[in-house]
Amino acid sequence: MSRSCLAVILAAGDSTRMRSSMSKVLHPVAGRPMIAHVMAAVASTGVSAAALVVGRDADAVAKAGAVEGVTVEAFLQAERRGTGHAVLTAKDAIAHGYDDVLIAYGDVPLVTSATFTLAREGLADGADVVVIGFHTDKPTGYGRLLVENGELIAIREEKDASEEERKVTWCNSGLMAIDGRKALSLLEKISNNNAKGEYYLTDLVEIARADGGRVVAVDAPETEVAGCNNRAELAALERLWQERRRHELMLSGVTMVAPETVFLSYDTEIGQDAFIEPNVFFGPGVKVEAGALIHAFSHMERAHIGAGAEIGPFARLRPGATLLSKSKVGNFCEVKNAEIGEGAKVNHLTYIGDAFVGAHSNIGAGAITCNYDGVNKHVTRIGANAFIGSNSSLVAPVSIGDGAYVASGSVITEDVPADALALGRARQEMKPGRAKVIRERALAFKAAKKAAK
């Protein structure tokens, strides 16, 4: 859309009902602050500038609201005198004279760019104000949208609505778009001549019509414009976001055995023909390529899983874990800041941290990289086609050459050349009959202890 646009995002609420030590809009949905979701949606609409109306945690909210490609300016709302007053806090930004002005809320994280685009199209068609509404079978408590001959004539709050008007199920979401050339003059006509002495943004409908302007309403899905006032509603928004994203991924070719048990982050990427078993958690920054298999009860964060790779069950991939194609990280394994080469296997009960594992190498059960000396982290390098025996400890910094073999139970503190066999364990000693003596001594002690009671 070639028209210039300013988004005014209201994010100055005190979070009273959230019972929280931080601003409501900083609470995350899918691992991302609610305000960031809203900003991403307006940015995708073609908005060139945004005015953040902030209050509590102003600096943190402004930082969370930063989005690439959009000039964002924060305006501090010192008083809370209604939605109309909140919008006018950004008066200096509105005065720049954009074609369109979008009004959004920082606690409506499910809103999409399509809804904002629809509202802007209404302005392009000649409307002065476009109100975004939603249909619901539970309209109680919402302002009703009253439409005649295709135009919105009023937003009637429930306490002021007649019995017939209360039957209307098209309700006000609070989101709207205003003709940028008229926005400031219309907003400044909002009065506080009401019982609460507040300035209501909804008054714009009748103000614009009284000036001979045209006001229309457009429809959005109810779930998309849902706001958040408390922790229960936050959980509901999370559920709705997860359902929507799972559905998108499954339509793109991802298999989820029990989708309701898979939890995604806002930036999770999963390729076609990936297979996700139940009870899997994707933290931020995870990319899964085509054909990968994620077994049940696995947890990933800032990790890259290559094509055809396999992880789990009960695997944990921490930040920096990179699995190349057809590699495997099996059950009860943890990988952190490490690259697992093509076709390499880290099968079970293993920790690989700050390491490079070469292609087609095998890491036995219980093997670990000892990467931390109490102060610094050190790197372990394992070449291609190497074999690391079970219950081995590789004390970094250390390198294992291509094709090398580390015997089970070894503690490796020196580099192992290519194709060498390394053994780093104490020599086994045999004490015939000693086990019987130890057992009889233990039984005698137990009996004496029991007799003494």
C-alpha positions, 0 to 999 in steps of 0.5 A: 500500500503506497499510503503513509501510515502511523500506528499509535500503540496504547501500552501504558496500562498499570497491569493492576489485574495482572498482579505483576511486577512488570508492565502487562505488555511485557508478558510473553506469548510464545516466548515474545512480549505481547507488545512485540507481537503487535508491533510485528503485525503493524510493521507487516501492514506497511507502517512506516512509523509507530508511536508507543504510548507508554507508562510503567516500565517505559524504557523496557516497553519501548525496547521490546516494541522496537521493530526493524524498518519502522521508526518508533517513538515513545510518548509517556502518558503521565495521567490515565484519562481514557483512551482518547486522552491516551491517543492524544499523548502521541499528538506530536507524531500524529501532527506529522500528517500521515495518510492513515493512522492506526490505533492498536493496543499492546495487549492484543498479541494475536492481531494480524496484518490482514486485519490492519490492512482491511482497516486501511483499505476502508480509509483508502475507499473514502472513510474517515474512521474505520472501526474493527469489530468482531462477532461473538455469541457472548456480547455482554460487556462489549460496546455494540456496533450499530450499522445503518445502510452500510455505515457505522452510526454509533458504538453503544456501550452496554449500559447505555444500550436499549434492549434491542441494541443489546441483541446486536452481536457485532462488538467493538474491539477497540482497534480502529483506523483514522484518516490521517489528514483529519485525525488530530482535529477529530481527536481534539473534539473528544470531550470528557463530558461523561460520568467518569470524566474521561475521554473516550476514543469511541466518541470519534464515530459520532464526532466524525459523522457530525462533521459530515464524515463517513464511518464504517466497520470491518470484521475480524475474528473474535480470537484475533482481537482478544485482549489480556487483563490477567494471567488466566487470559494470558494463558488463553491467548497462549493457547490460541496462538499455539493452536493457530501456529500448529495448524499453519505448520501442519498445513505446510507439511509437518506431522504432529502426532498430538499437536495439542502437546507441542509448544512452539515459539514465535520464531520456530521454523519447521520444514516439510515432512518433519515428524514431531512426537508428543510433548515437545517444547520449542524455545526461541530460535529453533530451526528444524529442517525437512524430514527431521524426527523429533521424539517425545519429551524433547526440549530445544532452544536456539538450536538448528536441526538438520535435514533427516536428523533425529533427536530424543526421546528426552533430549535437550538441545541448548543454545548453539546446538547444531545437528547436521543432516542425518545426525542423531542425539538420542535419549537423555542426551544434552548438547550445548554450543556444539556441532554434531556432524553429518551422520554422527550419533550421540545415542544415550545418556551423554553430554556434549558441550562446546564441541565439534563432533565429526561426520559419522563418529559415534559417541558411546553411552555416558560419555561427556565433554568436560568443558568447564574448569570452574572459570573458563569454557574449553573446546573438544574436537572429535574428528570424523569416523571416531569412536568414543567408548561408553563412560569416557570423559574428554577433558577439554581442551582436547582433540580426537583425530579422525578414525581414533578409538577411545576405550570405554571408561577412559579419561582423556586429557591429551590429544589423540592422533588419527587412527590411534587407540587411547586408554586412560583408565586405571589397571584392573586388580583382582582380590579373590574372596575379598567380596565375601569378607566385605559382605560378611563384615557388613552383615555383622555390623548391621546385626550389631546395630539392630541388637543395640536398639 
